[in-house]
Structures are given as C-alpha cells and as structure tokens.
Amino acid sequence: MKPRPEIRIRGRILYDEGMAGHTSFKTGGPAEIFALPADREDLLTLVDLLHRRGLPYFLLGRGTNLLVSDRGIRGAVIDTAELQEWRSEPGRLYAGSGQDLSRLAWETGIRGWGGLEAFYALPGSLGGSLWMNARCYEVSLSEVLLSVDYYDPRQGWGEMNVLAGEEGGFGYKRSPFQDRPGTVILGAVIRLGEADPEALKQRMLDCEADRRAKGHFAAPSAGSVFKNSRALGKPSGKIIDELGLKGLRLGGAMVSPRHGNIIYNTGNASSGDIAALILKIKEEVYRSTGWTLEEEILYAGDWS
Ligand SMILES: Cc1cc2nc3c(=O)[nH]c(=O)nc-3n(C[C@H](O)[C@H](O)[C@H](O)COP(=O)(O)OP(=O)(O)OC[C@H]3O[C@@H](n4cnc5c(N)ncnc54)[C@H](O)[C@@H]3O)c2cc1C
C-alpha cells in the first residue's frame, strides 16, 4: 500500500473519503485526501503545504455541479465550507466563499437589500457559483459583483475589481478563475440595492416554486447538464425533449421526465452511468441537429 501523505491542519483530514457524500449527484469514488480546513488561515496553510509538496488539490464548494469519477480523485479535495465570514453595510455585502449563495440571498433580501434574489434556492456556495459564474433567471452572478479576493500559492493574495460585470474574463458560465487552476476564491463583495423586503421575499419564493415545479429537487442531480447555445435557437433541454429523450435510462441514470436538461440519479447510479447517458444524449442531438452539446457540469477526478 502507498504511504499516506502526512498532513496537519487545525481542521479535519480524512483519507479515502467517498465523494458520493459530497456531491449533489450522490456519486463518485474516494478522494485520496479530504480536507476540511477550520477557517481561511488554515486553508491557506494547507494550500501552501500542498503546493510546496507538489500534491494536486481540488477546491470543493457544495459539489452541485460536479460529476466525480467512480475511480475517485487523486491528491487532495479541499472543502471550503468553513469560509463562512459575512458582513454587510448599506449597499454592499462581503461574504466568504463557503457561504450558501441562497442563504446570502435570503438574509439580505429579508432586510430589504436586493441583488441576489434570483439566486435563492440555487444549491451552490458563493465560491463555486463565482467560479462557474452561475446564471439564474437571466441574471449572472458577475452582474452583481464588485470585487473578489483570492489566493494563488504561486503569486500570493489578489483582489479583482469587477465593475458591474465589465471585468474581462466573465461571460456566460465563464469566469477568469477557470483559467487560473489552483487559485482559491476566498470571498467577494456583492453590490446590493435598497428594495421592498416583501417584494424580494415573494420573488425568492417564486424562484423556489419554479425550481420545484421543474423537478430540480425531485432526485439527486447537478441541475442543467448542458450549456445553452444561442446558435441552436432554443434551450438544450427543449432539443432533448423534442427528440423524445425525457425519461431515457441507462443503469441508474435517467433523463428527468420533467426537464430534458436534467439527469437524475434514480438511487443506484454510478458516475459511469451518468457519463454514458450524457454521451448518448450528445450522440442523439448531434445525429439530428449536427450540433455538439457542451457540458455545463464538470468532470472531476480520474476519467482516463
Ligand atoms: C438542483 C440544481 C439546480 C441548479 N440550478 C442552477 C442554475 O439555475 N444556474 C446555474 O448556473 N447553476 C445551477 N446549478 C449548478 C450549480 O448549483 C452551480 O453551478 C453552483 O454555482 C455550483 O456551486 P458549488 O459550490 O456546488 O460548486 P462545486 O460544484 O463544488 O464546484 C464548481 C467549480 O468551482 C470550483 N470551486 C468551488 N469553490 C471554489 C473556491 N472557493 N475557489 C476556487 N474554486 C472553487 C470547483 O473546483 C469546481 O471547479 C444547479 C444545480 C442543482 C443541483
């Protein structure tokens, strides 16, 4: 057996931790090292240590956009859940990247500060949503971002000023962090505007009800599997629906009967089942439209 790398932090270190308990698909093999740093300082100590030793690491938000290989993840998975600091002042909010974006939307919305309401009931963390530039109900997260603070073990601390989404590198489901592997998003300042708390609350509850009606929470999934493309003229889910693929099953994976762009784990799916179903959908769409759908979900771990 390979010796385990000795790692000491104030938070928790687990070895061979199954990723099914850390992803919304509820699938995925073991992470060689699974670290839950106690706070921001602990996380930075860990990242520096892994960087010095040349050990690969993967930053985990809530795991709601990930398909982790059944073979697992080599190196370390760093859970950012403890980056929970949060302070607000009129017109702006600073939050650590481990915060639930939905919770931030609610806590600010009920106090009469608008800006995040479209993100209510999105299951991701602030950090993961920023990395993905999550987009809900026609609003991309970059549109309400003022700045992001981050740490790169090669270069140190950085602060990115994002003026109303004009910062280069943000776009549809794109953020500059996708081109900076190993960079840790620590937190962000979000622009908020004064609004009627009751109206904000109602908007949030409407968003949640809409998601529920679309079957978002009916079974483990990672939300939309494919990106939408303007070139196609209609959403990817509609194309999949028109091809009669809703309800299609492969192993324990199934295209949601309610929404063509969502794949469910019906209970016993492996990540391999889900990946095979994704491939099947892509082949069918390509055959009938000549278009190759692009995944929005991310493949993590060993897919070789
Ligand atoms: C039911 C459901 C509905 C969904 N609806 C939507 C939707 O409407 N719109 C939408 O855009 N998405 C949607 N999603 C997908 C997902 O919730 C978003 O992409 C979310 O923003 C991902 O956040 P996360 O914390 O889970 O990130 P993860 O899946 O954990 O990670 C995503 C990426 O971010 C990186 N990352 C995470 N944290 C950090 C950090 N602190 N520093 C650096 N990198 C980091 C990871 O390494 C990974 O590359 C949905 C998912 C589900 C399950």
Ligand as a Chemical Component Dictionary entry (heavy atoms), coordinates in Angstrom:
data_LIG
# 
_chem_comp.id                   LIG 
_chem_comp.type                 NON-POLYMER 
_chem_comp.pdbx_formal_charge   0 
_chem_comp.three_letter_code    LIG 
# 
loop_
_chem_comp_atom.comp_id 
_chem_comp_atom.atom_id 
_chem_comp_atom.alt_atom_id 
_chem_comp_atom.type_symbol 
_chem_comp_atom.charge 
_chem_comp_atom.model_Cartn_x 
_chem_comp_atom.model_Cartn_y 
_chem_comp_atom.model_Cartn_z 
_chem_comp_atom.pdbx_ordinal 
LIG C1  C1  C 0 -30.959 21.288 -8.421  1  
LIG C2  C2  C 0 -29.876 22.148 -9.046  2  
LIG C3  C3  C 0 -30.208 23.312 -9.715  3  
LIG C4  C4  C 0 -29.214 24.111 -10.306 4  
LIG N1  N1  N 0 -29.575 25.270 -10.947 5  
LIG C5  C5  C 0 -28.621 26.051 -11.481 6  
LIG C6  C6  C 0 -28.985 27.309 -12.110 7  
LIG O1  O1  O 0 -30.131 27.692 -12.172 8  
LIG N2  N2  N 0 -27.973 28.071 -12.621 9  
LIG C7  C7  C 0 -26.670 27.686 -12.541 10 
LIG O2  O2  O 0 -25.789 28.431 -13.013 11 
LIG N3  N3  N 0 -26.300 26.513 -11.959 12 
LIG C8  C8  C 0 -27.249 25.694 -11.438 13 
LIG N4  N4  N 0 -26.882 24.532 -10.800 14 
LIG C9  C9  C 0 -25.487 24.098 -10.781 15 
LIG C10 C10 C 0 -24.702 24.529 -9.517  16 
LIG O3  O3  O 0 -25.545 24.690 -8.412  17 
LIG C11 C11 C 0 -23.959 25.828 -9.754  18 
LIG O4  O4  O 0 -23.023 25.677 -10.801 19 
LIG C12 C12 C 0 -23.218 26.278 -8.490  20 
LIG O5  O5  O 0 -22.807 27.584 -8.727  21 
LIG C13 C13 C 0 -22.003 25.419 -8.148  22 
LIG O6  O6  O 0 -21.579 25.767 -6.845  23 
LIG P1  P1  P 0 -20.859 24.697 -5.899  24 
LIG O7  O7  O 0 -20.480 25.396 -4.658  25 
LIG O8  O8  O 0 -21.673 23.478 -5.747  26 
LIG O9  O9  O 0 -19.552 24.383 -6.768  27 
LIG P2  P2  P 0 -18.839 22.977 -6.966  28 
LIG O10 O10 O 0 -19.714 22.107 -7.817  29 
LIG O11 O11 O 0 -18.377 22.434 -5.670  30 
LIG O12 O12 O 0 -17.559 23.443 -7.808  31 
LIG C14 C14 C 0 -17.707 24.028 -9.083  32 
LIG C15 C15 C 0 -16.315 24.539 -9.523  33 
LIG O13 O13 O 0 -15.940 25.627 -8.696  34 
LIG C16 C16 C 0 -14.661 25.390 -8.120  35 
LIG N5  N5  N 0 -14.662 25.995 -6.785  36 
LIG C17 C17 C 0 -15.579 25.838 -5.802  37 
LIG N6  N6  N 0 -15.284 26.619 -4.741  38 
LIG C18 C18 C 0 -14.136 27.273 -5.054  39 
LIG C19 C19 C 0 -13.301 28.216 -4.360  40 
LIG N7  N7  N 0 -13.603 28.681 -3.142  41 
LIG N8  N8  N 0 -12.180 28.666 -5.005  42 
LIG C20 C20 C 0 -11.866 28.227 -6.251  43 
LIG N9  N9  N 0 -12.601 27.340 -6.943  44 
LIG C21 C21 C 0 -13.732 26.871 -6.354  45 
LIG C22 C22 C 0 -14.535 23.866 -8.074  46 
LIG O14 O14 O 0 -13.169 23.459 -8.009  47 
LIG C23 C23 C 0 -15.202 23.488 -9.390  48 
LIG O15 O15 O 0 -14.289 23.645 -10.444 49 
LIG C24 C24 C 0 -27.860 23.714 -10.216 50 
LIG C25 C25 C 0 -27.535 22.525 -9.526  51 
LIG C26 C26 C 0 -28.527 21.765 -8.928  52 
LIG C27 C27 C 0 -28.150 20.511 -8.182  53 
# 
loop_
_chem_comp_bond.comp_id 
_chem_comp_bond.atom_id_1 
_chem_comp_bond.atom_id_2 
_chem_comp_bond.value_order 
_chem_comp_bond.pdbx_ordinal 
LIG C1  C2  SING 1  
LIG C2  C3  SING 2  
LIG C2  C26 DOUB 3  
LIG C3  C4  DOUB 4  
LIG C4  N1  SING 5  
LIG C4  C24 SING 6  
LIG N1  C5  DOUB 7  
LIG C5  C6  SING 8  
LIG C5  C8  SING 9  
LIG C6  O1  DOUB 10 
LIG C6  N2  SING 11 
LIG N2  C7  SING 12 
LIG C7  O2  DOUB 13 
LIG C7  N3  SING 14 
LIG N3  C8  DOUB 15 
LIG C8  N4  SING 16 
LIG N4  C9  SING 17 
LIG N4  C24 SING 18 
LIG C9  C10 SING 19 
LIG C10 O3  SING 20 
LIG C10 C11 SING 21 
LIG C11 O4  SING 22 
LIG C11 C12 SING 23 
LIG C12 O5  SING 24 
LIG C12 C13 SING 25 
LIG C13 O6  SING 26 
LIG O6  P1  SING 27 
LIG P1  O7  DOUB 28 
LIG P1  O8  SING 29 
LIG P1  O9  SING 30 
LIG O9  P2  SING 31 
LIG P2  O10 DOUB 32 
LIG P2  O11 SING 33 
LIG P2  O12 SING 34 
LIG O12 C14 SING 35 
LIG C14 C15 SING 36 
LIG C15 O13 SING 37 
LIG C15 C23 SING 38 
LIG O13 C16 SING 39 
LIG C16 N5  SING 40 
LIG C16 C22 SING 41 
LIG N5  C17 SING 42 
LIG N5  C21 SING 43 
LIG C17 N6  DOUB 44 
LIG N6  C18 SING 45 
LIG C18 C19 SING 46 
LIG C18 C21 DOUB 47 
LIG C19 N7  SING 48 
LIG C19 N8  DOUB 49 
LIG N8  C20 SING 50 
LIG C20 N9  DOUB 51 
LIG N9  C21 SING 52 
LIG C22 O14 SING 53 
LIG C22 C23 SING 54 
LIG C23 O15 SING 55 
LIG C24 C25 DOUB 56 
LIG C25 C26 SING 57 
LIG C26 C27 SING 58 
# 
